[in-house]
Amino acid sequence: MDKKDTHEDALQKSLDRYSVKLIKVIGIIGAAMGLIILGVFWYWLLKKLF
């Protein structure tokens, strides 16, 4: 029983690390896309104004 518990704990820790990495990657991609969209919007706005 102890062997199964340790395996499940190791698996859970591995999934937790993977989840954190996935959340970080998605956050970085989302932030980059947001900055690009914001930059394009300001470029379009300034081009319309001037």
Residue frames as qw, qx, qy, qz and C-alpha x, y, z in Angstrom:
[[0.000, 0.885, 0.466, 0.000, 0.00, 0.00, 0.00],
 [0.320, -0.772, 0.090, 0.542, 2.84, 2.39, 0.79],
 [0.411, -0.090, 0.586, 0.692, 4.37, 1.86, -2.63],
 [0.171, 0.639, 0.650, 0.375, 1.09, 2.82, -4.32],
 [0.186, -0.918, -0.273, 0.217, 0.72, 5.92, -2.16],
 [0.386, -0.579, 0.295, 0.655, 4.23, 7.10, -2.97],
 [0.341, 0.194, 0.667, 0.633, 3.63, 6.53, -6.66],
 [0.037, 0.804, 0.561, 0.193, 0.38, 8.51, -6.52],
 [0.301, -0.853, -0.067, 0.421, 2.11, 11.31, -4.59],
 [0.406, -0.307, 0.477, 0.716, 4.91, 11.45, -7.16],
 [0.237, 0.457, 0.694, 0.504, 2.37, 11.48, -9.98],
 [0.097, -0.896, -0.429, 0.064, 0.39, 14.25, -8.28],
 [0.350, -0.716, 0.145, 0.586, 3.53, 16.37, -7.80],
 [0.374, -0.020, 0.618, 0.691, 4.47, 15.83, -11.44],
 [0.115, 0.674, 0.644, 0.343, 1.00, 16.90, -12.59],
 [0.226, -0.893, -0.237, 0.308, 1.13, 19.95, -10.32],
 [0.374, -0.489, 0.349, 0.707, 4.48, 21.03, -11.81],
 [0.275, 0.265, 0.699, 0.605, 3.13, 20.49, -15.33],
 [0.012, -0.822, -0.566, -0.066, 0.01, 22.53, -14.52],
 [0.276, -0.817, -0.025, 0.505, 2.06, 25.43, -13.17],
 [0.348, -0.237, 0.535, 0.732, 4.29, 25.41, -16.26],
 [0.184, 0.496, 0.729, 0.435, 1.23, 25.32, -18.53],
 [0.109, -0.895, -0.403, 0.153, -0.41, 28.22, -16.69],
 [0.331, -0.659, 0.198, 0.646, 2.82, 30.25, -16.94],
 [0.314, 0.019, 0.657, 0.685, 3.18, 29.58, -20.67],
 [0.078, 0.688, 0.667, 0.275, -0.45, 30.48, -21.36],
 [0.226, -0.875, -0.232, 0.360, -0.06, 33.63, -19.25],
 [0.340, -0.467, 0.368, 0.729, 3.07, 34.74, -21.10],
 [0.225, 0.270, 0.718, 0.601, 1.45, 34.08, -24.49],
 [0.044, -0.806, -0.588, -0.048, -1.69, 35.94, -23.40],
 [0.274, -0.797, -0.043, 0.537, 0.30, 38.90, -22.13],
 [0.323, -0.224, 0.532, 0.750, 2.32, 39.05, -25.35],
 [0.136, 0.495, 0.728, 0.454, -0.84, 38.92, -27.47],
 [0.150, -0.865, -0.434, 0.204, -2.41, 41.62, -25.32],
 [0.297, -0.645, 0.175, 0.682, 0.59, 43.90, -25.79],
 [0.261, 0.052, 0.667, 0.696, 0.58, 43.29, -29.54],
 [0.026, 0.693, 0.683, 0.231, -3.15, 44.05, -29.77],
 [0.233, -0.853, -0.232, 0.406, -2.69, 47.17, -27.65],
 [0.333, -0.421, 0.380, 0.753, 0.21, 48.33, -29.84],
 [0.184, 0.293, 0.724, 0.597, -1.74, 47.76, -33.05],
 [0.069, -0.812, -0.580, 0.018, -4.75, 49.58, -31.60],
 [0.251, -0.790, -0.028, 0.560, -2.68, 52.63, -30.62],
 [0.304, -0.167, 0.564, 0.750, -0.95, 52.63, -34.01],
 [0.098, 0.528, 0.736, 0.413, -4.35, 52.54, -35.74],
 [0.169, -0.856, -0.432, 0.227, -5.74, 55.25, -33.45],
 [0.282, -0.654, 0.162, 0.683, -2.82, 57.60, -33.95],
 [0.262, 0.055, 0.667, 0.696, -2.87, 57.00, -37.71],
 [0.023, 0.699, 0.676, 0.231, -6.58, 57.97, -37.78],
 [0.240, -0.859, -0.263, 0.369, -6.03, 61.08, -35.66],
 [0.178, -0.709, 0.314, 0.606, -3.03, 62.46, -37.56]]
